[in-house]
Each structure stands twice: as structure tokens, then as C-alpha cells.
Amino acid sequence: MSKITEMTTPNDKTAAPEVMTIKNFRSNGDIENFYRYIHDNGLRREAFMLMEYALSKVARARKGKRKAAVLQ
């Protein structure tokens, strides 16, 4: 049989929301499963290419914001 767990309400002071920070990002269960999936299926090269692409888009967007702020 399944376990019955106690439900907490949003007003309950004992309920602590999980806050995602840089320090605990890799220890998040979803991220660990994602890393395991990449490793188990030999997708390191493809994952690296995707990360490079995403980081280049972010860097380009940041650079555009800085140029716009300087021009104003």
C-alpha cells in the first residue's frame, strides 16, 4: 500500500520551499538524473554542443544589453 503523507498548506510556517541556487543546483534530483541520462547514453558530445550554443546566445544577449546601456 502507498504511504499517506501529511499535506502542508501555503500558510504553514514549517513548509520550506526549495530554493534553487548555484551551490545546490547540481545536487537537485532532476539535474542528477539528467547527468546520469547523458552519461548512460553516451551523449556528452551532444550535451557539450548544446551548452556551447546556449551560452553563446546568453553572452550575445548580455553584450547587446551592455551596449544599449552605454549608448543611452
Phi and psi restraints in degrees (range 20) as a CNS / XPLOR table:
assign (resid 1 and name C) (resid 2 and name N)
       (resid 2 and name CA) (resid 2 and name C) 1.0 -83.5 20.0 2
assign (resid 2 and name N) (resid 2 and name CA)
       (resid 2 and name C) (resid 3 and name N) 1.0 153.5 20.0 2
assign (resid 2 and name C) (resid 3 and name N)
       (resid 3 and name CA) (resid 3 and name C) 1.0 -78.8 20.0 2
assign (resid 3 and name N) (resid 3 and name CA)
       (resid 3 and name C) (resid 4 and name N) 1.0 141.7 20.0 2
assign (resid 3 and name C) (resid 4 and name N)
       (resid 4 and name CA) (resid 4 and name C) 1.0 -96.8 20.0 2
assign (resid 4 and name N) (resid 4 and name CA)
       (resid 4 and name C) (resid 5 and name N) 1.0 122.9 20.0 2
assign (resid 4 and name C) (resid 5 and name N)
       (resid 5 and name CA) (resid 5 and name C) 1.0 -106.1 20.0 2
assign (resid 5 and name N) (resid 5 and name CA)
       (resid 5 and name C) (resid 6 and name N) 1.0 152.2 20.0 2
assign (resid 5 and name C) (resid 6 and name N)
       (resid 6 and name CA) (resid 6 and name C) 1.0 -78.4 20.0 2
assign (resid 6 and name N) (resid 6 and name CA)
       (resid 6 and name C) (resid 7 and name N) 1.0 128.4 20.0 2
assign (resid 6 and name C) (resid 7 and name N)
       (resid 7 and name CA) (resid 7 and name C) 1.0 -87.3 20.0 2
assign (resid 7 and name N) (resid 7 and name CA)
       (resid 7 and name C) (resid 8 and name N) 1.0 138.2 20.0 2
assign (resid 7 and name C) (resid 8 and name N)
       (resid 8 and name CA) (resid 8 and name C) 1.0 -106.2 20.0 2
assign (resid 8 and name N) (resid 8 and name CA)
       (resid 8 and name C) (resid 9 and name N) 1.0 148.2 20.0 2
assign (resid 8 and name C) (resid 9 and name N)
       (resid 9 and name CA) (resid 9 and name C) 1.0 -94.5 20.0 2
assign (resid 9 and name N) (resid 9 and name CA)
       (resid 9 and name C) (resid 10 and name N) 1.0 159.1 20.0 2
assign (resid 9 and name C) (resid 10 and name N)
       (resid 10 and name CA) (resid 10 and name C) 1.0 -61.3 20.0 2
assign (resid 10 and name N) (resid 10 and name CA)
       (resid 10 and name C) (resid 11 and name N) 1.0 -24.4 20.0 2
assign (resid 10 and name C) (resid 11 and name N)
       (resid 11 and name CA) (resid 11 and name C) 1.0 -85.2 20.0 2
assign (resid 11 and name N) (resid 11 and name CA)
       (resid 11 and name C) (resid 12 and name N) 1.0 -6.5 20.0 2
assign (resid 11 and name C) (resid 12 and name N)
       (resid 12 and name CA) (resid 12 and name C) 1.0 -70.1 20.0 2
assign (resid 12 and name N) (resid 12 and name CA)
       (resid 12 and name C) (resid 13 and name N) 1.0 125.9 20.0 2
assign (resid 12 and name C) (resid 13 and name N)
       (resid 13 and name CA) (resid 13 and name C) 1.0 -74.6 20.0 2
assign (resid 13 and name N) (resid 13 and name CA)
       (resid 13 and name C) (resid 14 and name N) 1.0 -19.5 20.0 2
assign (resid 13 and name C) (resid 14 and name N)
       (resid 14 and name CA) (resid 14 and name C) 1.0 -80.7 20.0 2
assign (resid 14 and name N) (resid 14 and name CA)
       (resid 14 and name C) (resid 15 and name N) 1.0 -17.3 20.0 2
assign (resid 14 and name C) (resid 15 and name N)
       (resid 15 and name CA) (resid 15 and name C) 1.0 -79.1 20.0 2
assign (resid 15 and name N) (resid 15 and name CA)
       (resid 15 and name C) (resid 16 and name N) 1.0 117.9 20.0 2
assign (resid 15 and name C) (resid 16 and name N)
       (resid 16 and name CA) (resid 16 and name C) 1.0 -106.0 20.0 2
assign (resid 16 and name N) (resid 16 and name CA)
       (resid 16 and name C) (resid 17 and name N) 1.0 118.2 20.0 2
assign (resid 16 and name C) (resid 17 and name N)
       (resid 17 and name CA) (resid 17 and name C) 1.0 -70.3 20.0 2
assign (resid 17 and name N) (resid 17 and name CA)
       (resid 17 and name C) (resid 18 and name N) 1.0 145.4 20.0 2
assign (resid 17 and name C) (resid 18 and name N)
       (resid 18 and name CA) (resid 18 and name C) 1.0 -78.4 20.0 2
assign (resid 18 and name N) (resid 18 and name CA)
       (resid 18 and name C) (resid 19 and name N) 1.0 119.2 20.0 2
assign (resid 18 and name C) (resid 19 and name N)
       (resid 19 and name CA) (resid 19 and name C) 1.0 -101.1 20.0 2
assign (resid 19 and name N) (resid 19 and name CA)
       (resid 19 and name C) (resid 20 and name N) 1.0 127.2 20.0 2
assign (resid 19 and name C) (resid 20 and name N)
       (resid 20 and name CA) (resid 20 and name C) 1.0 -88.2 20.0 2
assign (resid 20 and name N) (resid 20 and name CA)
       (resid 20 and name C) (resid 21 and name N) 1.0 117.4 20.0 2
assign (resid 20 and name C) (resid 21 and name N)
       (resid 21 and name CA) (resid 21 and name C) 1.0 -122.2 20.0 2
assign (resid 21 and name N) (resid 21 and name CA)
       (resid 21 and name C) (resid 22 and name N) 1.0 170.6 20.0 2
assign (resid 21 and name C) (resid 22 and name N)
       (resid 22 and name CA) (resid 22 and name C) 1.0 -62.4 20.0 2
assign (resid 22 and name N) (resid 22 and name CA)
       (resid 22 and name C) (resid 23 and name N) 1.0 -36.5 20.0 2
assign (resid 22 and name C) (resid 23 and name N)
       (resid 23 and name CA) (resid 23 and name C) 1.0 -67.7 20.0 2
assign (resid 23 and name N) (resid 23 and name CA)
       (resid 23 and name C) (resid 24 and name N) 1.0 -37.0 20.0 2
assign (resid 23 and name C) (resid 24 and name N)
       (resid 24 and name CA) (resid 24 and name C) 1.0 -105.3 20.0 2
assign (resid 24 and name N) (resid 24 and name CA)
       (resid 24 and name C) (resid 25 and name N) 1.0 13.1 20.0 2
assign (resid 24 and name C) (resid 25 and name N)
       (resid 25 and name CA) (resid 25 and name C) 1.0 -62.7 20.0 2
assign (resid 25 and name N) (resid 25 and name CA)
       (resid 25 and name C) (resid 26 and name N) 1.0 -47.0 20.0 2
assign (resid 25 and name C) (resid 26 and name N)
       (resid 26 and name CA) (resid 26 and name C) 1.0 -73.6 20.0 2
assign (resid 26 and name N) (resid 26 and name CA)
       (resid 26 and name C) (resid 27 and name N) 1.0 -19.8 20.0 2
assign (resid 26 and name C) (resid 27 and name N)
       (resid 27 and name CA) (resid 27 and name C) 1.0 -88.7 20.0 2
assign (resid 27 and name N) (resid 27 and name CA)
       (resid 27 and name C) (resid 28 and name N) 1.0 -1.1 20.0 2
assign (resid 27 and name C) (resid 28 and name N)
       (resid 28 and name CA) (resid 28 and name C) 1.0 -65.3 20.0 2
assign (resid 28 and name N) (resid 28 and name CA)
       (resid 28 and name C) (resid 29 and name N) 1.0 137.1 20.0 2
assign (resid 28 and name C) (resid 29 and name N)
       (resid 29 and name CA) (resid 29 and name C) 1.0 -59.2 20.0 2
assign (resid 29 and name N) (resid 29 and name CA)
       (resid 29 and name C) (resid 30 and name N) 1.0 -39.8 20.0 2
assign (resid 29 and name C) (resid 30 and name N)
       (resid 30 and name CA) (resid 30 and name C) 1.0 -65.6 20.0 2
assign (resid 30 and name N) (resid 30 and name CA)
       (resid 30 and name C) (resid 31 and name N) 1.0 -40.6 20.0 2
assign (resid 30 and name C) (resid 31 and name N)
       (resid 31 and name CA) (resid 31 and name C) 1.0 -68.4 20.0 2
assign (resid 31 and name N) (resid 31 and name CA)
       (resid 31 and name C) (resid 32 and name N) 1.0 -41.0 20.0 2
assign (resid 31 and name C) (resid 32 and name N)
       (resid 32 and name CA) (resid 32 and name C) 1.0 -60.5 20.0 2
assign (resid 32 and name N) (resid 32 and name CA)
       (resid 32 and name C) (resid 33 and name N) 1.0 -42.1 20.0 2
assign (resid 32 and name C) (resid 33 and name N)
       (resid 33 and name CA) (resid 33 and name C) 1.0 -65.0 20.0 2
assign (resid 33 and name N) (resid 33 and name CA)
       (resid 33 and name C) (resid 34 and name N) 1.0 -37.3 20.0 2
assign (resid 33 and name C) (resid 34 and name N)
       (resid 34 and name CA) (resid 34 and name C) 1.0 -64.1 20.0 2
assign (resid 34 and name N) (resid 34 and name CA)
       (resid 34 and name C) (resid 35 and name N) 1.0 -46.4 20.0 2
assign (resid 34 and name C) (resid 35 and name N)
       (resid 35 and name CA) (resid 35 and name C) 1.0 -59.9 20.0 2
assign (resid 35 and name N) (resid 35 and name CA)
       (resid 35 and name C) (resid 36 and name N) 1.0 -41.9 20.0 2
assign (resid 35 and name C) (resid 36 and name N)
       (resid 36 and name CA) (resid 36 and name C) 1.0 -63.6 20.0 2
assign (resid 36 and name N) (resid 36 and name CA)
       (resid 36 and name C) (resid 37 and name N) 1.0 -41.6 20.0 2
assign (resid 36 and name C) (resid 37 and name N)
       (resid 37 and name CA) (resid 37 and name C) 1.0 -61.1 20.0 2
assign (resid 37 and name N) (resid 37 and name CA)
       (resid 37 and name C) (resid 38 and name N) 1.0 -45.1 20.0 2
assign (resid 37 and name C) (resid 38 and name N)
       (resid 38 and name CA) (resid 38 and name C) 1.0 -62.2 20.0 2
assign (resid 38 and name N) (resid 38 and name CA)
       (resid 38 and name C) (resid 39 and name N) 1.0 -44.9 20.0 2
assign (resid 38 and name C) (resid 39 and name N)
       (resid 39 and name CA) (resid 39 and name C) 1.0 -66.0 20.0 2
assign (resid 39 and name N) (resid 39 and name CA)
       (resid 39 and name C) (resid 40 and name N) 1.0 -46.4 20.0 2
assign (resid 39 and name C) (resid 40 and name N)
       (resid 40 and name CA) (resid 40 and name C) 1.0 -65.8 20.0 2
assign (resid 40 and name N) (resid 40 and name CA)
       (resid 40 and name C) (resid 41 and name N) 1.0 -29.9 20.0 2
assign (resid 40 and name C) (resid 41 and name N)
       (resid 41 and name CA) (resid 41 and name C) 1.0 -102.2 20.0 2
assign (resid 41 and name N) (resid 41 and name CA)
       (resid 41 and name C) (resid 42 and name N) 1.0 8.1 20.0 2
assign (resid 41 and name C) (resid 42 and name N)
       (resid 42 and name CA) (resid 42 and name C) 1.0 63.7 20.0 2
assign (resid 42 and name N) (resid 42 and name CA)
       (resid 42 and name C) (resid 43 and name N) 1.0 43.0 20.0 2
assign (resid 42 and name C) (resid 43 and name N)
       (resid 43 and name CA) (resid 43 and name C) 1.0 -107.6 20.0 2
assign (resid 43 and name N) (resid 43 and name CA)
       (resid 43 and name C) (resid 44 and name N) 1.0 24.9 20.0 2
assign (resid 43 and name C) (resid 44 and name N)
       (resid 44 and name CA) (resid 44 and name C) 1.0 -63.8 20.0 2
assign (resid 44 and name N) (resid 44 and name CA)
       (resid 44 and name C) (resid 45 and name N) 1.0 -42.2 20.0 2
assign (resid 44 and name C) (resid 45 and name N)
       (resid 45 and name CA) (resid 45 and name C) 1.0 -63.6 20.0 2
assign (resid 45 and name N) (resid 45 and name CA)
       (resid 45 and name C) (resid 46 and name N) 1.0 -46.1 20.0 2
assign (resid 45 and name C) (resid 46 and name N)
       (resid 46 and name CA) (resid 46 and name C) 1.0 -65.1 20.0 2
assign (resid 46 and name N) (resid 46 and name CA)
       (resid 46 and name C) (resid 47 and name N) 1.0 -40.0 20.0 2
assign (resid 46 and name C) (resid 47 and name N)
       (resid 47 and name CA) (resid 47 and name C) 1.0 -64.9 20.0 2
assign (resid 47 and name N) (resid 47 and name CA)
       (resid 47 and name C) (resid 48 and name N) 1.0 -40.2 20.0 2
assign (resid 47 and name C) (resid 48 and name N)
       (resid 48 and name CA) (resid 48 and name C) 1.0 -63.0 20.0 2
assign (resid 48 and name N) (resid 48 and name CA)
       (resid 48 and name C) (resid 49 and name N) 1.0 -42.9 20.0 2
assign (resid 48 and name C) (resid 49 and name N)
       (resid 49 and name CA) (resid 49 and name C) 1.0 -62.9 20.0 2
assign (resid 49 and name N) (resid 49 and name CA)
       (resid 49 and name C) (resid 50 and name N) 1.0 -41.2 20.0 2
assign (resid 49 and name C) (resid 50 and name N)
       (resid 50 and name CA) (resid 50 and name C) 1.0 -64.9 20.0 2
assign (resid 50 and name N) (resid 50 and name CA)
       (resid 50 and name C) (resid 51 and name N) 1.0 -40.8 20.0 2
assign (resid 50 and name C) (resid 51 and name N)
       (resid 51 and name CA) (resid 51 and name C) 1.0 -66.1 20.0 2
assign (resid 51 and name N) (resid 51 and name CA)
       (resid 51 and name C) (resid 52 and name N) 1.0 -40.9 20.0 2
assign (resid 51 and name C) (resid 52 and name N)
       (resid 52 and name CA) (resid 52 and name C) 1.0 -59.9 20.0 2
assign (resid 52 and name N) (resid 52 and name CA)
       (resid 52 and name C) (resid 53 and name N) 1.0 -43.8 20.0 2
assign (resid 52 and name C) (resid 53 and name N)
       (resid 53 and name CA) (resid 53 and name C) 1.0 -62.5 20.0 2
assign (resid 53 and name N) (resid 53 and name CA)
       (resid 53 and name C) (resid 54 and name N) 1.0 -47.0 20.0 2
assign (resid 53 and name C) (resid 54 and name N)
       (resid 54 and name CA) (resid 54 and name C) 1.0 -63.8 20.0 2
assign (resid 54 and name N) (resid 54 and name CA)
       (resid 54 and name C) (resid 55 and name N) 1.0 -43.7 20.0 2
assign (resid 54 and name C) (resid 55 and name N)
       (resid 55 and name CA) (resid 55 and name C) 1.0 -65.9 20.0 2
assign (resid 55 and name N) (resid 55 and name CA)
       (resid 55 and name C) (resid 56 and name N) 1.0 -35.1 20.0 2
assign (resid 55 and name C) (resid 56 and name N)
       (resid 56 and name CA) (resid 56 and name C) 1.0 -66.7 20.0 2
assign (resid 56 and name N) (resid 56 and name CA)
       (resid 56 and name C) (resid 57 and name N) 1.0 -37.1 20.0 2
assign (resid 56 and name C) (resid 57 and name N)
       (resid 57 and name CA) (resid 57 and name C) 1.0 -66.7 20.0 2
assign (resid 57 and name N) (resid 57 and name CA)
       (resid 57 and name C) (resid 58 and name N) 1.0 -40.9 20.0 2
assign (resid 57 and name C) (resid 58 and name N)
       (resid 58 and name CA) (resid 58 and name C) 1.0 -66.2 20.0 2
assign (resid 58 and name N) (resid 58 and name CA)
       (resid 58 and name C) (resid 59 and name N) 1.0 -44.0 20.0 2
assign (resid 58 and name C) (resid 59 and name N)
       (resid 59 and name CA) (resid 59 and name C) 1.0 -62.9 20.0 2
assign (resid 59 and name N) (resid 59 and name CA)
       (resid 59 and name C) (resid 60 and name N) 1.0 -40.2 20.0 2
assign (resid 59 and name C) (resid 60 and name N)
       (resid 60 and name CA) (resid 60 and name C) 1.0 -65.8 20.0 2
assign (resid 60 and name N) (resid 60 and name CA)
       (resid 60 and name C) (resid 61 and name N) 1.0 -40.6 20.0 2
assign (resid 60 and name C) (resid 61 and name N)
       (resid 61 and name CA) (resid 61 and name C) 1.0 -66.2 20.0 2
assign (resid 61 and name N) (resid 61 and name CA)
       (resid 61 and name C) (resid 62 and name N) 1.0 -41.0 20.0 2
assign (resid 61 and name C) (resid 62 and name N)
       (resid 62 and name CA) (resid 62 and name C) 1.0 -63.9 20.0 2
assign (resid 62 and name N) (resid 62 and name CA)
       (resid 62 and name C) (resid 63 and name N) 1.0 -42.6 20.0 2
assign (resid 62 and name C) (resid 63 and name N)
       (resid 63 and name CA) (resid 63 and name C) 1.0 -62.2 20.0 2
assign (resid 63 and name N) (resid 63 and name CA)
       (resid 63 and name C) (resid 64 and name N) 1.0 -40.8 20.0 2
assign (resid 63 and name C) (resid 64 and name N)
       (resid 64 and name CA) (resid 64 and name C) 1.0 -64.8 20.0 2
assign (resid 64 and name N) (resid 64 and name CA)
       (resid 64 and name C) (resid 65 and name N) 1.0 -37.9 20.0 2
assign (resid 64 and name C) (resid 65 and name N)
       (resid 65 and name CA) (resid 65 and name C) 1.0 -66.7 20.0 2
assign (resid 65 and name N) (resid 65 and name CA)
       (resid 65 and name C) (resid 66 and name N) 1.0 -39.9 20.0 2
assign (resid 65 and name C) (resid 66 and name N)
       (resid 66 and name CA) (resid 66 and name C) 1.0 -65.9 20.0 2
assign (resid 66 and name N) (resid 66 and name CA)
       (resid 66 and name C) (resid 67 and name N) 1.0 -41.7 20.0 2
assign (resid 66 and name C) (resid 67 and name N)
       (resid 67 and name CA) (resid 67 and name C) 1.0 -63.9 20.0 2
assign (resid 67 and name N) (resid 67 and name CA)
       (resid 67 and name C) (resid 68 and name N) 1.0 -40.2 20.0 2
assign (resid 67 and name C) (resid 68 and name N)
       (resid 68 and name CA) (resid 68 and name C) 1.0 -66.1 20.0 2
assign (resid 68 and name N) (resid 68 and name CA)
       (resid 68 and name C) (resid 69 and name N) 1.0 -37.1 20.0 2
assign (resid 68 and name C) (resid 69 and name N)
       (resid 69 and name CA) (resid 69 and name C) 1.0 -69.0 20.0 2
assign (resid 69 and name N) (resid 69 and name CA)
       (resid 69 and name C) (resid 70 and name N) 1.0 -35.9 20.0 2
assign (resid 69 and name C) (resid 70 and name N)
       (resid 70 and name CA) (resid 70 and name C) 1.0 -70.1 20.0 2
assign (resid 70 and name N) (resid 70 and name CA)
       (resid 70 and name C) (resid 71 and name N) 1.0 -38.2 20.0 2
assign (resid 70 and name C) (resid 71 and name N)
       (resid 71 and name CA) (resid 71 and name C) 1.0 -69.7 20.0 2
assign (resid 71 and name N) (resid 71 and name CA)
       (resid 71 and name C) (resid 72 and name N) 1.0 -23.1 20.0 2
